[in-house]
Amino acid sequence: DRDQIKAAAAGRCDIAIANTYYYAQMLGSGDKSQIGAANAVALFWPNQDDRGTHINISGVGLTAAAKNRENAIQLMEFLVSDETQQWYATINHEYPAVHGINPSDALTTWGEFKSDTLNLSRLGELNADAVRLMDRAGWR
């Protein structure tokens, strides 16, 4: 993601799709080249009048066949604890997965946005059509 942001900043492309946490990390990195690249581009939330912006989510699951079930449950509980979610929010600049945890100052300054609520299972249903469309367009 940082490379895409740097490429856009250098004029090698007109647009870059990147995770916001990389953008925030670049702005707060202390590295002049990363800060310069991040400041040379602007954040944009697409589809705000329509379906909303795509968001990546982090998830964790437990299979029925898990051999270390109790340890897995402890890990999942740790990952959604207030302390861990605050770390992800503050240090890694990810939007918290738990309500009541505030995003980092960087994310807060960008304001609110409308997120896409598409059920991810729908992506699998449309995958074959999407691949055919990309093939026809010559996307590689």
TIMI-2910 file (N, C-alpha, C, CB; in pm, 1 decimal, decimal comma, always signed):
<rs>
+----------+----------+----------+----------+----------+----------+----------+----------+----------+----------+----------+----------+------+
!      n_x !      n_y !      n_z !     ca_x !     ca_y !     ca_z !      c_x !      c_y !      c_z !     cb_x !     cb_y !     cb_z ! resn !
+----------+----------+----------+----------+----------+----------+----------+----------+----------+----------+----------+----------+------+
!    +81,7 !   -119,7 !     +0,0 !     +0,0 !     +0,0 !     +0,0 !    +86,0 !   +125,9 !     +0,0 !    -92,9 !     -0,1 !   +120,0 !  Asp !
!   +194,0 !   +121,8 !    +75,9 !   +282,7 !   +238,6 !    +79,3 !   +340,5 !   +266,1 !    -58,9 !   +396,4 !   +217,6 !   +181,1 !  Arg !
!   +375,2 !   +158,6 !   -131,4 !   +430,3 !   +176,8 !   -265,7 !   +328,5 !   +240,4 !   -359,9 !   +477,0 !    +42,7 !   -322,4 !  Asp !
!   +201,1 !   +202,3 !   -347,4 !    +98,1 !   +263,3 !   -431,1 !    +84,0 !   +411,8 !   -399,1 !    -36,6 !   +191,5 !   -412,0 !  Gln !
!    +87,0 !   +445,1 !   -271,7 !    +76,4 !   +585,7 !   -230,7 !   +196,5 !   +663,9 !   -282,6 !    +66,7 !   +597,8 !    -76,3 !  Ile !
!   +315,8 !   +605,7 !   -270,7 !   +436,7 !   +672,3 !   -321,0 !   +429,6 !   +690,5 !   -472,4 !   +562,7 !   +591,5 !   -283,3 !  Lys !
!   +377,7 !   +590,2 !   -543,4 !   +366,4 !   +600,3 !   -689,3 !   +270,4 !   +712,1 !   -728,7 !   +319,1 !   +466,5 !   -749,1 !  Ala !
!   +158,8 !   +723,3 !   -660,1 !    +64,3 !   +832,1 !   -688,9 !   +127,8 !   +966,9 !   -658,9 !    -65,5 !   +815,0 !   -607,1 !  Ala !
!   +200,0 !   +975,1 !   -548,9 !   +266,1 !  +1100,9 !   -511,3 !   +370,7 !  +1141,0 !   -614,4 !   +331,3 !  +1088,0 !   -373,0 !  Ala !
!   +436,0 !  +1041,5 !   -675,4 !   +539,9 !  +1068,7 !   -774,7 !   +482,5 !  +1090,5 !   -914,3 !   +639,6 !   +954,7 !   -777,9 !  Ala !
!   +350,8 !  +1077,6 !   -929,5 !   +288,5 !  +1099,6 !  -1058,7 !   +292,9 !   +979,5 !  -1151,6 !   +353,0 !  +1214,1 !  -1124,9 !  Gly !
!   +329,6 !   +862,0 !  -1101,0 !   +334,5 !   +742,2 !  -1184,9 !   +196,0 !   +681,2 !  -1206,9 !   +426,7 !   +638,8 !  -1122,1 !  Arg !
!    +98,9 !   +726,9 !  -1130,7 !    -40,2 !   +683,5 !  -1149,9 !   -130,1 !   +795,3 !  -1097,6 !    -69,8 !   +546,1 !  -1075,7 !  Cys !
!   -253,4 !   +791,5 !  -1138,0 !   -348,0 !   +895,7 !  -1097,8 !   -423,3 !   +862,1 !   -970,7 !   -446,1 !   +920,7 !  -1207,9 !  Asp !
!   -430,1 !   +734,2 !   -938,6 !   -507,6 !   +691,1 !   -823,0 !   -441,2 !   +567,7 !   -762,4 !   -655,4 !   +661,3 !   -862,5 !  Ile !
!   -453,7 !   +555,7 !   -633,7 !   -402,8 !   +437,1 !   -563,9 !   -509,0 !   +390,7 !   -465,5 !   -267,4 !   +467,3 !   -490,2 !  Ala !
!   -529,3 !   +262,2 !   -461,6 !   -620,8 !   +204,9 !   -362,8 !   -534,5 !   +151,1 !   -250,3 !   -712,8 !    +91,6 !   -425,0 !  Ile !
!   -557,8 !   +201,9 !   -130,9 !   -472,5 !   +165,2 !    -18,1 !   -554,6 !   +159,7 !   +109,7 !   -355,8 !   +264,8 !     -2,9 !  Ala !
!   -505,4 !    +85,3 !   +204,1 !   -567,7 !    +81,6 !   +336,1 !   -535,4 !   +210,7 !   +410,8 !   -519,7 !    -42,3 !   +417,0 !  Asn !
!   -634,5 !   +264,7 !   +478,7 !   -614,3 !   +391,2 !   +549,5 !   -509,0 !   +380,2 !   +658,3 !   -744,6 !   +438,3 !   +609,9 !  Thr !
!   -492,3 !   +261,8 !   +718,0 !   -393,7 !   +251,8 !   +825,5 !   -251,9 !   +269,6 !   +773,5 !   -406,2 !   +117,7 !   +896,3 !  Tyr !
!   -224,6 !   +229,1 !   +648,3 !    -91,6 !   +254,7 !   +592,5 !    -71,6 !   +404,1 !   +569,8 !    -72,2 !   +177,4 !   +460,3 !  Tyr !
!   -175,0 !   +469,4 !   +521,3 !   -168,1 !   +613,6 !   +498,8 !   -140,2 !   +686,5 !   +630,0 !   -299,1 !   +664,9 !   +435,5 !  Tyr !
!   -212,3 !   +650,6 !   +734,7 !   -190,9 !   +712,9 !   +866,3 !    -52,0 !   +681,1 !   +920,2 !   -297,8 !   +665,7 !   +966,3 !  Ala !
!     -6,4 !   +558,3 !   +900,0 !   +127,7 !   +521,7 !   +945,9 !   +234,2 !   +602,2 !   +873,5 !   +152,4 !   +372,2 !   +925,6 !  Gln !
!   +215,0 !   +626,3 !   +744,9 !   +309,8 !   +707,6 !   +669,4 !   +313,6 !   +849,8 !   +723,3 !   +273,5 !   +708,3 !   +520,8 !  Met !
!   +196,8 !   +907,0 !   +748,7 !   +190,6 !  +1044,0 !   +799,9 !   +259,7 !  +1058,0 !   +935,2 !    +45,9 !  +1088,8 !   +811,6 !  Leu !
!   +253,1 !   +955,0 !  +1017,3 !   +312,0 !   +961,3 !  +1150,6 !   +444,4 !   +889,5 !  +1164,2 !   +217,6 !   +905,4 !  +1248,5 !  Gly !
!   +506,3 !   +854,7 !  +1052,3 !   +625,1 !   +769,3 !  +1055,3 !   +752,4 !   +838,4 !  +1103,1 !   +648,8 !   +714,4 !   +920,0 !  Ser !
!   +761,2 !   +968,3 !  +1085,2 !   +887,3 !  +1036,3 !  +1114,3 !   +985,1 !  +1028,9 !   +997,6 !   +951,1 !   +976,6 !  +1238,2 !  Gly !
!   +952,1 !   +955,0 !   +893,8 !  +1034,8 !   +940,8 !   +774,2 !   +991,1 !  +1047,3 !   +673,7 !  +1022,9 !   +796,1 !   +712,9 !  Asp !
!  +1082,7 !  +1139,2 !   +641,9 !  +1047,4 !  +1252,6 !   +555,9 !   +991,8 !  +1210,6 !   +420,1 !  +1168,2 !  +1339,9 !   +535,1 !  Lys !
!  +1047,4 !  +1104,1 !   +361,9 !   +998,2 !  +1062,9 !   +229,6 !   +856,6 !  +1005,9 !   +238,8 !  +1093,0 !   +958,6 !   +167,1 !  Ser !
!   +827,6 !   +930,0 !   +344,8 !   +692,4 !   +875,8 !   +360,7 !   +592,1 !   +986,7 !   +392,3 !   +689,9 !   +769,5 !   +471,8 !  Gln !
!   +630,7 !  +1077,6 !   +479,4 !   +542,9 !  +1189,6 !   +513,8 !   +517,0 !  +1275,3 !   +390,0 !   +604,9 !  +1275,4 !   +627,2 !  Ile !
!   +622,6 !  +1300,9 !   +313,0 !   +608,1 !  +1380,5 !   +191,2 !   +515,1 !  +1315,3 !    +90,4 !   +743,1 !  +1403,4 !   +127,9 !  Gly !
!   +530,7 !  +1184,5 !    +72,6 !   +443,6 !  +1112,8 !    -20,8 !   +299,0 !  +1116,0 !    +26,8 !   +490,5 !   +967,4 !    -37,6 !  Ala !
!   +277,7 !  +1092,3 !   +154,7 !   +141,2 !  +1092,9 !   +208,5 !    +78,1 !  +1231,4 !   +197,0 !   +141,2 !  +1047,2 !   +355,2 !  Ala !
!   +156,6 !  +1334,5 !   +219,2 !   +103,8 !  +1471,0 !   +209,7 !    +80,5 !  +1514,9 !    +65,5 !   +198,7 !  +1567,8 !   +277,2 !  Asn !
!   +140,9 !  +1444,0 !    -30,4 !   +126,4 !  +1480,3 !   -171,4 !     -1,4 !  +1424,4 !   -233,7 !   +246,4 !  +1431,4 !   -249,6 !  Ala !
!    -69,6 !  +1337,9 !   -160,6 !   -194,6 !  +1280,5 !   -210,9 !   -307,5 !  +1316,6 !   -115,1 !   -183,2 !  +1125,6 !   -227,2 !  Val !
!   -428,7 !  +1290,9 !   -156,5 !   -544,1 !  +1319,4 !    -71,1 !   -626,5 !  +1192,8 !    -52,3 !   -631,2 !  +1432,5 !   -131,6 !  Ala !
!   -681,9 !  +1181,1 !    +63,4 !   -770,7 !  +1069,4 !    +94,2 !   -908,1 !  +1096,0 !    +33,8 !   -781,4 !  +1047,5 !   +247,6 !  Leu !
!   -967,5 !   +993,8 !    -22,3 !  -1098,3 !  +1007,2 !    -86,8 !  -1183,0 !   +885,9 !    -51,4 !  -1083,9 !  +1021,5 !   -241,6 !  Phe !
!  -1304,9 !   +911,6 !     -5,2 !  -1400,2 !   +803,4 !    +24,1 !  -1492,8 !   +789,6 !    -96,0 !  -1482,3 !   +831,9 !   +156,6 !  Trp !
!  -1477,2 !   +686,0 !   -178,7 !  -1564,2 !   +672,2 !   -295,7 !  -1705,0 !   +625,2 !   -258,7 !  -1502,5 !   +575,0 !   -394,7 !  Pro !
!  -1794,3 !   +642,9 !   -352,3 !  -1931,9 !   +590,6 !   -345,2 !  -2012,7 !   +642,6 !   -226,9 !  -1928,2 !   +441,2 !   -338,9 !  Asn !
!  -1988,5 !   +763,3 !   -184,5 !  -2060,7 !   +815,8 !    -68,6 !  -2206,7 !   +847,4 !    -98,0 !  -1992,5 !   +939,4 !    -18,2 !  Gln !
!  -2241,7 !   +867,8 !   -223,3 !  -2381,2 !   +893,1 !   -259,7 !  -2452,7 !   +765,2 !   -301,6 !  -2388,5 !   +995,5 !   -372,1 !  Asp !
!  -2383,1 !   +654,8 !   -291,2 !  -2435,7 !   +528,8 !   -341,4 !  -2421,2 !   +421,3 !   -234,3 !  -2363,3 !   +486,8 !   -471,5 !  Asp !
!  -2345,4 !   +318,7 !   -263,5 !  -2337,0 !   +202,7 !   -174,4 !  -2239,0 !   +220,2 !    -59,3 !  -2298,3 !    +82,1 !   -253,2 !  Arg !
!  -2150,7 !   +318,2 !    -68,1 !  -2050,8 !   +338,9 !    +36,4 !  -1915,2 !   +282,6 !     -2,7 !  -2097,0 !   +275,9 !   +165,9 !  Gly !
!  -1817,4 !   +311,1 !    +79,3 !  -1679,2 !   +270,0 !    +56,5 !  -1656,3 !   +127,4 !   +104,3 !  -1582,7 !   +365,3 !   +127,0 !  Thr !
!  -1585,3 !    +49,9 !    +23,0 !  -1547,7 !    -85,7 !    +64,3 !  -1458,9 !    -76,6 !   +188,4 !  -1474,0 !   -161,8 !    -51,5 !  His !
!  -1480,0 !   -165,4 !   +280,6 !  -1393,3 !   -172,3 !   +398,1 !  -1341,9 !   -314,6 !   +413,6 !  -1468,6 !   -126,6 !   +526,3 !  Ile !
!  -1216,3 !   -325,7 !   +453,3 !  -1160,7 !   -455,8 !   +490,1 !  -1193,0 !   -479,8 !   +635,9 !  -1006,2 !   -462,5 !   +464,4 !  Asn !
!  -1218,5 !   -602,3 !   +668,6 !  -1242,4 !   -634,6 !   +808,6 !  -1144,5 !   -742,7 !   +851,6 !  -1389,1 !   -680,3 !   +831,5 !  Ile !
!  -1109,7 !   -741,2 !   +977,0 !  -1029,2 !   -848,1 !  +1034,9 !  -1124,0 !   -938,8 !  +1110,2 !   -916,0 !   -792,5 !  +1128,6 !  Ser !
!  -1102,1 !  -1065,7 !  +1097,5 !  -1189,8 !  -1159,2 !  +1165,9 !  -1111,6 !  -1275,9 !  +1221,8 !  -1297,9 !  -1208,9 !  +1072,2 !  Gly !
!  -1175,2 !  -1347,5 !  +1308,5 !  -1114,4 !  -1466,4 !  +1367,1 !  -1225,1 !  -1569,2 !  +1384,7 !  -1042,8 !  -1434,4 !  +1504,0 !  Val !
!  -1190,5 !  -1693,2 !  +1364,8 !  -1290,7 !  -1798,2 !  +1378,5 !  -1231,3 !  -1920,8 !  +1444,3 !  -1349,0 !  -1834,7 !  +1242,8 !  Gly !
!  -1317,4 !  -2007,9 !  +1484,2 !  -1277,3 !  -2131,0 !  +1552,1 !  -1349,0 !  -2247,0 !  +1484,5 !  -1310,3 !  -2125,5 !  +1705,8 !  Leu !
!  -1272,5 !  -2342,6 !  +1437,1 !  -1334,9 !  -2457,6 !  +1372,5 !  -1380,9 !  -2558,7 !  +1476,8 !  -1237,5 !  -2523,4 !  +1273,6 !  Thr !
!  -1476,0 !  -2638,6 !  +1438,8 !  -1526,6 !  -2743,0 !  +1529,0 !  -1418,2 !  -2845,5 !  +1560,3 !  -1648,7 !  -2813,1 !  +1467,1 !  Ala !
!  -1320,5 !  -2859,8 !  +1471,7 !  -1214,1 !  -2958,7 !  +1491,0 !  -1091,5 !  -2902,6 !  +1562,7 !  -1172,3 !  -3014,4 !  +1357,9 !  Ala !
!  -1098,8 !  -2780,7 !  +1612,4 !   -982,7 !  -2719,0 !  +1677,9 !   -934,4 !  -2804,7 !  +1794,6 !  -1017,5 !  -2577,0 !  +1727,3 !  Ala !
!   -803,3 !  -2829,2 !  +1799,0 !   -745,7 !  -2912,5 !  +1904,8 !   -716,3 !  -2832,4 !  +2030,7 !   -618,4 !  -2979,0 !  +1855,7 !  Lys !
!   -696,4 !  -2704,1 !  +2016,6 !   -664,2 !  -2617,8 !  +2130,8 !   -775,5 !  -2516,3 !  +2151,7 !   -528,5 !  -2545,6 !  +2109,4 !  Asn !
!   -894,8 !  -2564,3 !  +2164,8 !  -1014,6 !  -2481,3 !  +2172,3 !  -1005,7 !  -2374,1 !  +2280,4 !  -1135,0 !  -2567,9 !  +2197,2 !  Arg !
!   -967,7 !  -2410,2 !  +2399,6 !   -963,4 !  -2313,6 !  +2510,2 !   -861,2 !  -2203,7 !  +2483,9 !   -930,5 !  -2384,5 !  +2642,0 !  Glu !
!   -744,3 !  -2240,3 !  +2431,6 !   -643,2 !  -2138,8 !  +2398,6 !   -691,9 !  -2048,5 !  +2285,4 !   -509,8 !  -2206,0 !  +2359,1 !  Asn !
!   -760,2 !  -2107,4 !  +2188,6 !   -813,8 !  -2027,8 !  +2078,1 !   -917,1 !  -1927,8 !  +2128,5 !   -876,1 !  -2118,9 !  +1971,4 !  Ala !
!  -1002,6 !  -1971,7 !  +2218,2 !  -1103,1 !  -1881,4 !  +2275,1 !  -1035,5 !  -1769,7 !  +2353,5 !  -1200,9 !  -1958,9 !  +2366,1 !  Ile !
!   -930,1 !  -1803,2 !  +2428,1 !   -856,5 !  -1699,5 !  +2501,9 !   -795,8 !  -1598,0 !  +2405,9 !   -745,9 !  -1762,8 !  +2589,0 !  Gln !
!   -740,3 !  -1646,1 !  +2294,1 !   -683,3 !  -1555,1 !  +2194,6 !   -792,2 !  -1464,9 !  +2136,0 !   -613,3 !  -1634,8 !  +2081,9 !  Leu !
!   -906,2 !  -1521,6 !  +2102,0 !  -1015,1 !  -1440,6 !  +2046,7 !  -1063,0 !  -1336,4 !  +2147,2 !  -1132,1 !  -1530,1 !  +2004,4 !  Met !
!  -1074,8 !  -1376,0 !  +2272,0 !  -1116,3 !  -1280,8 !  +2375,9 !  -1012,7 !  -1170,6 !  +2392,5 !  -1138,4 !  -1353,1 !  +2510,1 !  Glu !
!   -884,7 !  -1206,7 !  +2384,4 !   -777,9 !  -1107,4 !  +2393,0 !   -787,5 !  -1008,4 !  +2276,7 !   -639,9 !  -1176,3 !  +2393,5 !  Phe !
!   -808,1 !  -1060,5 !  +2155,6 !   -812,5 !   -974,3 !  +2037,4 !   -927,0 !   -874,3 !  +2040,6 !   -823,5 !  -1058,5 !  +1913,5 !  Leu !
!  -1037,5 !   -908,1 !  +2104,2 !  -1150,3 !   -814,9 !  +2110,9 !  -1157,9 !   -741,6 !  +2244,7 !  -1280,0 !   -889,3 !  +2086,5 !  Val !
!  -1055,0 !   -756,5 !  +2326,6 !  -1053,7 !   -683,6 !  +2454,0 !  -1035,6 !   -534,7 !  +2427,2 !   -940,7 !   -736,3 !  +2547,5 !  Ser !
!  -1081,9 !   -453,5 !  +2518,5 !  -1068,7 !   -308,2 !  +2502,9 !   -922,6 !   -267,9 !  +2486,0 !  -1129,4 !   -235,5 !  +2623,8 !  Asp !
!   -834,2 !   -327,1 !  +2565,0 !   -691,9 !   -291,0 !  +2559,5 !   -632,0 !   -321,3 !  +2422,1 !   -613,6 !   -366,1 !  +2668,5 !  Glu !
!   -659,7 !   -438,7 !  +2369,3 !   -604,4 !   -476,0 !  +2239,2 !   -665,9 !   -393,2 !  +2127,5 !   -626,8 !   -624,6 !  +2212,3 !  Thr !
!   -796,0 !   -372,6 !  +2132,8 !   -861,5 !   -291,0 !  +2031,4 !   -810,2 !   -147,3 !  +2035,2 !  -1013,2 !   -293,4 !  +2051,1 !  Gln !
!   -781,5 !    -96,0 !  +2154,2 !   -726,2 !    +38,8 !  +2165,0 !   -588,1 !    +44,5 !  +2102,7 !   -720,0 !    +83,6 !  +2311,6 !  Gln !
!   -508,9 !    -63,0 !  +2120,1 !   -375,9 !    -69,1 !  +2057,7 !   -391,1 !    -65,1 !  +1905,8 !   -299,1 !   -197,9 !  +2101,8 !  Trp !
!   -475,9 !   -152,8 !  +1850,6 !   -496,1 !   -153,5 !  +1705,8 !   -541,3 !    -16,7 !  +1656,3 !   -598,7 !   -260,2 !  +1666,5 !  Tyr !
!   -626,4 !    +48,5 !  +1731,8 !   -678,2 !   +179,3 !  +1692,1 !   -570,5 !   +286,7 !  +1700,2 !   -796,9 !   +217,9 !  +1779,6 !  Ala !
!   -498,5 !   +290,8 !  +1811,2 !   -403,7 !   +399,5 !  +1836,2 !   -270,4 !   +379,7 !  +1766,1 !   -380,5 !   +413,7 !  +1983,7 !  Thr !
!   -214,3 !   +261,3 !  +1775,1 !    -80,3 !   +235,5 !  +1721,5 !    -83,9 !   +197,6 !  +1574,1 !    -12,5 !   +125,2 !  +1800,9 !  Ile !
!   -174,9 !   +110,5 !  +1536,4 !   -179,6 !    +62,1 !  +1398,6 !   -276,6 !   +140,8 !  +1310,8 !   -217,7 !    -83,5 !  +1397,3 !  Asn !
!   -352,7 !   +229,7 !  +1371,0 !   -448,0 !   +315,4 !  +1298,6 !   -554,4 !   +235,1 !  +1223,5 !   -373,2 !   +404,3 !  +1200,5 !  His !
!   -602,4 !   +128,1 !  +1285,7 !   -713,8 !    +52,9 !  +1229,1 !   -841,9 !    +97,2 !  +1297,6 !   -692,3 !   -100,5 !  +1244,7 !  Glu !
!   -950,4 !    +93,9 !  +1222,7 !  -1078,8 !   +124,7 !  +1284,6 !  -1112,8 !    +11,2 !  +1380,4 !  -1191,5 !   +144,2 !  +1176,8 !  Tyr !
!  -1151,9 !    +43,3 !  +1503,2 !  -1180,2 !    -61,0 !  +1602,2 !  -1296,9 !   -150,4 !  +1560,4 !  -1210,1 !     +2,3 !  +1737,4 !  Pro !
!  -1286,3 !   -276,7 !  +1596,0 !  -1393,7 !   -372,2 !  +1569,1 !  -1492,8 !   -377,4 !  +1684,4 !  -1336,2 !   -511,3 !  +1543,3 !  Ala !
!  -1458,6 !   -312,2 !  +1794,2 !  -1542,0 !   -314,6 !  +1914,3 !  -1599,4 !   -174,7 !  +1936,8 !  -1460,3 !   -362,3 !  +2039,0 !  Val !
!  -1730,1 !   -167,3 !  +1955,3 !  -1794,6 !    -38,7 !  +1983,7 !  -1742,7 !    +16,6 !  +2116,2 !  -1949,6 !    -54,0 !  +1987,9 !  His !
!  -1727,8 !   +148,7 !  +2121,1 !  -1682,3 !   +214,4 !  +2242,1 !  -1533,5 !   +243,8 !  +2242,8 !  -1716,5 !   +131,1 !  +2359,6 !  Gly !
!  -1460,2 !   +190,3 !  +2145,8 !  -1317,5 !   +219,4 !  +2133,0 !  -1304,0 !   +327,1 !  +2026,0 !  -1233,6 !    +89,7 !  +2096,4 !  Ile !
!  -1234,7 !   +433,6 !  +2059,4 !  -1220,2 !   +545,2 !  +1966,2 !  -1108,7 !   +519,8 !  +1866,1 !  -1193,3 !   +674,5 !  +2041,9 !  Asn !
!  -1128,7 !   +560,5 !  +1741,6 !  -1020,7 !   +551,2 !  +1643,3 !   -908,3 !   +648,8 !  +1678,2 !  -1074,2 !   +579,5 !  +1501,1 !  Pro !
!   -795,1 !   +632,2 !  +1612,5 !   -681,1 !   +721,2 !  +1636,2 !   -717,3 !   +864,0 !  +1596,5 !   -556,5 !   +673,2 !  +1557,6 !  Ser !
!   -637,4 !   +958,3 !  +1644,0 !   -658,7 !  +1098,6 !  +1608,4 !   -653,6 !  +1118,0 !  +1457,1 !   -553,9 !  +1187,8 !  +1676,5 !  Asp !
!   -559,7 !  +1047,5 !  +1391,3 !   -547,4 !  +1061,0 !  +1245,6 !   -677,3 !  +1020,4 !  +1177,1 !   -430,4 !   +975,4 !  +1192,7 !  Ala !
!   -731,0 !   +906,7 !  +1214,2 !   -854,6 !   +860,2 !  +1152,6 !   -970,9 !   +951,9 !  +1186,4 !   -885,8 !   +718,0 !  +1197,0 !  Leu !
!   -973,8 !  +1002,6 !  +1306,5 !  -1081,6 !  +1092,3 !  +1348,4 !  -1081,9 !  +1220,2 !  +1265,2 !  -1068,0 !  +1126,4 !  +1497,4 !  Thr !
!   -963,3 !  +1272,5 !  +1232,3 !   -955,7 !  +1397,1 !  +1154,8 !  -1010,6 !  +1380,3 !  +1014,1 !   -811,9 !  +1445,9 !  +1147,8 !  Thr !
!  -1016,4 !  +1258,1 !   +963,5 !  -1067,1 !  +1235,5 !   +828,4 !  -1218,8 !  +1234,0 !   +824,8 !  -1013,2 !  +1105,1 !   +773,1 !  Trp !
!  -1280,6 !  +1234,8 !   +940,0 !  -1426,1 !  +1239,7 !   +946,3 !  -1491,8 !  +1105,0 !   +923,5 !  -1477,5 !  +1337,1 !   +846,0 !  Gly !
!  -1622,3 !  +1108,5 !   +925,7 !  -1699,5 !   +986,1 !   +906,8 !  -1722,3 !   +961,2 !   +758,6 !  -1834,1 !   +994,3 !   +981,3 !  Glu !
!  -1749,7 !   +837,1 !   +726,3 !  -1778,9 !   +800,6 !   +588,3 !  -1883,8 !   +690,6 !   +587,8 !  -1650,4 !   +755,0 !   +513,9 !  Phe !
!  -1948,4 !   +677,7 !   +474,7 !  -2046,8 !   +571,3 !   +457,5 !  -1973,2 !   +446,4 !   +410,8 !  -2158,9 !   +612,6 !   +355,7 !  Lys !
!  -1986,3 !   +337,1 !   +486,2 !  -1919,7 !   +212,8 !   +447,3 !  -2016,5 !   +121,4 !   +373,0 !  -1862,6 !   +140,7 !   +571,0 !  Ser !
!  -1961,2 !    +44,7 !   +282,3 !  -2038,6 !    -52,2 !   +205,5 !  -2082,9 !   -164,6 !   +299,2 !  -1955,5 !   -108,6 !    +85,6 !  Asp !
!  -2207,9 !   -199,5 !   +295,0 !  -2261,1 !   -303,7 !   +383,2 !  -2285,5 !   -435,1 !   +308,8 !  -2391,0 !   -256,1 !   +447,6 !  Thr !
!  -2225,8 !   -450,3 !   +191,8 !  -2241,5 !   -572,5 !   +114,1 !  -2198,5 !   -693,5 !   +196,2 !  -2160,5 !   -564,5 !    -16,1 !  Leu !
!  -2282,3 !   -794,5 !   +200,7 !  -2247,5 !   -919,5 !   +266,8 !  -2136,8 !   -985,7 !   +185,2 !  -2372,5 !  -1013,8 !   +281,3 !  Asn !
!  -2024,6 !  -1017,4 !   +249,0 !  -1908,5 !  -1068,3 !   +176,7 !  -1934,8 !  -1200,5 !   +105,6 !  -1793,8 !  -1085,0 !   +271,3 !  Leu !
!  -2032,3 !  -1276,4 !   +148,9 !  -2063,7 !  -1401,4 !    +78,9 !  -2108,2 !  -1372,5 !    -64,7 !  -2173,8 !  -1479,9 !   +154,4 !  Ser !
!  -2160,2 !  -1254,2 !    -87,6 !  -2204,0 !  -1214,4 !   -221,6 !  -2085,2 !  -1205,9 !   -317,6 !  -2277,5 !  -1079,0 !   -216,2 !  Arg !
!  -1967,1 !  -1171,8 !   -266,4 !  -1848,8 !  -1163,7 !   -352,1 !  -1816,0 !  -1299,9 !   -411,4 !  -1728,6 !  -1110,1 !   -273,2 !  Leu !
!  -1828,7 !  -1403,6 !   -330,3 !  -1805,0 !  -1538,2 !   -380,7 !  -1904,3 !  -1576,8 !   -488,1 !  -1810,8 !  -1637,8 !   -268,0 !  Gly !
!  -2027,1 !  -1537,3 !   -470,1 !  -2131,2 !  -1567,4 !   -568,3 !  -2102,5 !  -1500,6 !   -702,8 !  -2267,8 !  -1522,6 !   -515,8 !  Glu !
!  -2039,6 !  -1384,6 !   -698,6 !  -2013,2 !  -1307,2 !   -820,4 !  -1871,9 !  -1326,7 !   -874,3 !  -2036,5 !  -1160,8 !   -793,8 !  Leu !
!  -1791,0 !  -1410,4 !   -810,2 !  -1650,6 !  -1423,9 !   -845,7 !  -1630,2 !  -1465,6 !   -991,5 !  -1584,7 !  -1524,1 !   -754,6 !  Asn !
!  -1699,5 !  -1567,9 !  -1037,5 !  -1680,3 !  -1615,6 !  -1174,8 !  -1711,6 !  -1505,5 !  -1276,1 !  -1768,8 !  -1738,5 !  -1201,8 !  Ala !
!  -1819,4 !  -1432,4 !  -1254,9 !  -1853,5 !  -1321,2 !  -1344,6 !  -1745,5 !  -1213,8 !  -1341,8 !  -1989,3 !  -1260,3 !  -1305,7 !  Asp !
!  -1692,9 !  -1184,6 !  -1223,6 !  -1589,0 !  -1082,1 !  -1210,8 !  -1461,9 !  -1124,1 !  -1283,8 !  -1558,3 !  -1054,9 !  -1062,7 !  Ala !
!  -1422,9 !  -1249,4 !  -1272,7 !  -1302,8 !  -1298,7 !  -1340,8 !  -1320,8 !  -1289,4 !  -1492,1 !  -1271,8 !  -1444,7 !  -1299,0 !  Val !
!  -1437,5 !  -1328,6 !  -1542,2 !  -1463,5 !  -1317,4 !  -1686,6 !  -1455,9 !  -1171,7 !  -1732,4 !  -1601,9 !  -1376,6 !  -1721,4 !  Arg !
!  -1510,1 !  -1080,9 !  -1655,2 !  -1506,0 !   -938,9 !  -1689,4 !  -1362,1 !   -888,1 !  -1691,9 !  -1589,5 !   -857,2 !  -1589,5 !  Leu !
!  -1281,8 !   -927,2 !  -1593,8 !  -1141,2 !   -884,8 !  -1591,4 !  -1065,7 !   -943,1 !  -1709,8 !  -1073,9 !   -927,3 !  -1459,6 !  Met !
!  -1093,0 !  -1069,3 !  -1745,6 !  -1028,5 !  -1130,3 !  -1862,2 !  -1062,7 !  -1053,5 !  -1989,5 !  -1070,9 !  -1277,6 !  -1876,4 !  Asp !
!  -1190,7 !  -1019,1 !  -2007,6 !  -1232,7 !   -943,6 !  -2126,0 !  -1166,3 !   -806,7 !  -2131,2 !  -1384,7 !   -927,6 !  -2127,8 !  Arg !
!  -1144,3 !   -747,0 !  -2015,8 !  -1082,9 !   -613,8 !  -2010,5 !   -931,2 !   -620,1 !  -2023,5 !  -1120,1 !   -544,1 !  -1880,4 !  Ala !
!   -874,2 !   -741,5 !  -2017,5 !   -729,4 !   -755,6 !  -2028,3 !   -655,2 !   -721,0 !  -1901,1 !   -679,0 !   -670,2 !  -2138,5 !  Gly !
!   -724,7 !   -724,2 !  -1789,3 !   -661,9 !   -688,3 !  -1661,1 !   -568,0 !   -798,3 !  -1617,1 !   -768,3 !   -662,3 !  -1552,2 !  Trp !
!   -449,5 !   -761,2 !  -1575,4 !   -348,6 !   -856,0 !  -1524,5 !   -289,5 !   -802,7 !  -1398,3 !   -237,7 !   -881,9 !  -1627,8 !  Arg !
+----------+----------+----------+----------+----------+----------+----------+----------+----------+----------+----------+----------+------+
</rs>
